[in-house]
Amino acid sequence: MIPQVDNDGLTLDFEEVIEPSNTFKINNDLDRCYGTVDELEAIKQAIFLMLNIERFDHLIYSWNTGFESDDLIGQSTAFVASEVKRRIREALIQDDRITEVDSFVVTTNKNKVHVQYTAHTIFGEITAEKEVDY
């Protein structure tokens, strides 16, 4: 018989603290970093980076970071259209500030799949899009 103990005699004397999401601002038009952004703008920037980094290709990034798109080349349109939704959700949900990714709208045109989606974050909702060549 296994003894039943509520908390093993331990007391919880700490609380979880959410770190600020303050980060450097990236200006893609000028290829420069300047200033800082926080909260919703920082998450928009993080989403852009996560979906434009090929997963497992760069040693500088964790294997949890990035979007797998290289193996979609040459696949059927139906496969890519269904798979890209799962991969976007998988890439973005790694960030603990993003709680859910849904409302996918997928359109196809020749060898491109265009996806619009909504990312629900702790700071609000972000509607974004991603285009994948296959």
C-alpha positions in Angstrom: 0.0 0.0 0.0 1.3 3.4 -1.0 1.0 6.2 1.6 -1.1 9.2 0.4 0.5 12.5 1.3 -0.9 15.8 0.0 2.3 17.8 -0.5 5.1 15.6 0.9 5.6 18.1 3.7 7.0 20.7 1.3 5.9 24.3 1.4 5.7 26.4 -1.7 7.6 29.6 -1.0 8.0 30.9 -4.5 5.8 32.3 -7.3 6.1 32.2 -11.0 7.3 35.5 -12.5 6.7 36.2 -16.2 9.7 37.8 -17.7 9.3 40.9 -19.9 9.2 40.4 -23.6 11.3 43.4 -24.3 13.7 42.9 -27.2 15.6 44.8 -29.9 13.5 46.1 -32.8 14.3 44.7 -36.2 13.6 47.0 -39.2 13.5 44.6 -42.2 13.3 47.5 -44.7 16.6 49.0 -43.6 18.3 45.7 -42.4 18.9 47.3 -39.0 18.3 46.7 -35.3 17.6 49.8 -33.3 15.5 50.6 -30.2 13.3 48.1 -28.4 9.9 46.7 -28.7 7.7 45.0 -26.1 4.6 42.9 -25.7 2.5 42.6 -28.9 5.1 44.1 -31.2 7.8 41.8 -29.8 5.6 38.8 -30.4 4.9 39.9 -34.0 8.6 40.1 -34.5 9.2 36.7 -32.9 6.5 35.1 -35.1 8.2 36.6 -38.2 11.6 35.1 -37.1 10.2 31.7 -36.1 8.5 31.2 -39.5 11.5 32.5 -41.5 14.1 30.3 -39.9 14.5 26.8 -41.3 14.3 24.4 -38.4 17.3 22.2 -37.7 19.6 24.2 -40.1 21.3 26.6 -37.8 23.4 25.6 -34.8 22.8 29.0 -33.2 19.1 28.3 -32.7 17.5 25.7 -30.5 15.9 22.7 -32.3 12.5 24.0 -31.0 13.0 27.2 -33.1 12.0 27.5 -36.7 9.7 26.3 -39.4 10.3 23.1 -41.5 9.7 23.8 -45.1 12.5 22.2 -47.1 10.9 18.8 -47.2 7.6 20.2 -48.7 9.3 20.8 -52.0 8.0 18.4 -54.6 5.0 17.3 -52.5 1.4 17.4 -53.7 -0.7 20.5 -53.2 -3.2 18.8 -50.9 -0.4 17.5 -48.7 1.3 20.9 -48.4 -2.0 22.7 -47.7 -2.8 20.4 -44.8 0.7 20.0 -43.5 1.6 23.7 -43.4 -1.1 24.4 -40.9 0.3 21.9 -38.5 3.8 23.1 -38.9 2.9 26.7 -38.3 1.1 25.8 -35.1 4.0 23.6 -34.0 6.5 26.4 -34.7 4.6 29.1 -32.9 3.3 27.2 -29.9 7.0 26.8 -28.7 6.8 30.4 -27.5 5.1 30.4 -24.1 3.6 33.8 -24.8 1.5 32.3 -27.6 -1.4 30.2 -26.2 -3.2 29.1 -29.4 -3.0 29.3 -33.2 -6.2 28.9 -35.2 -8.5 30.4 -37.9 -6.4 29.1 -40.7 -7.4 30.1 -44.3 -5.4 28.3 -46.9 -5.3 29.3 -50.6 -3.2 27.7 -53.3 -1.7 29.3 -56.5 0.6 27.2 -58.8 3.5 26.2 -56.5 2.6 28.4 -53.6 0.4 27.9 -50.5 -0.7 31.1 -48.8 -1.9 30.7 -45.2 -3.6 33.3 -43.0 -4.0 32.5 -39.3 -4.7 34.0 -35.9 -2.2 33.7 -33.1 -3.7 34.2 -29.6 -1.1 35.6 -27.2 -1.1 36.7 -23.6 -1.1 40.3 -24.9 -3.9 39.9 -27.5 -4.5 38.4 -30.9 -2.3 38.7 -34.0 -3.6 38.0 -37.5 -0.7 37.1 -39.8 0.1 35.2 -42.9 2.8 32.9 -44.4 3.5 31.9 -48.0 5.2 28.6 -48.6 6.8 27.6 -51.9 6.7 23.9 -52.7 
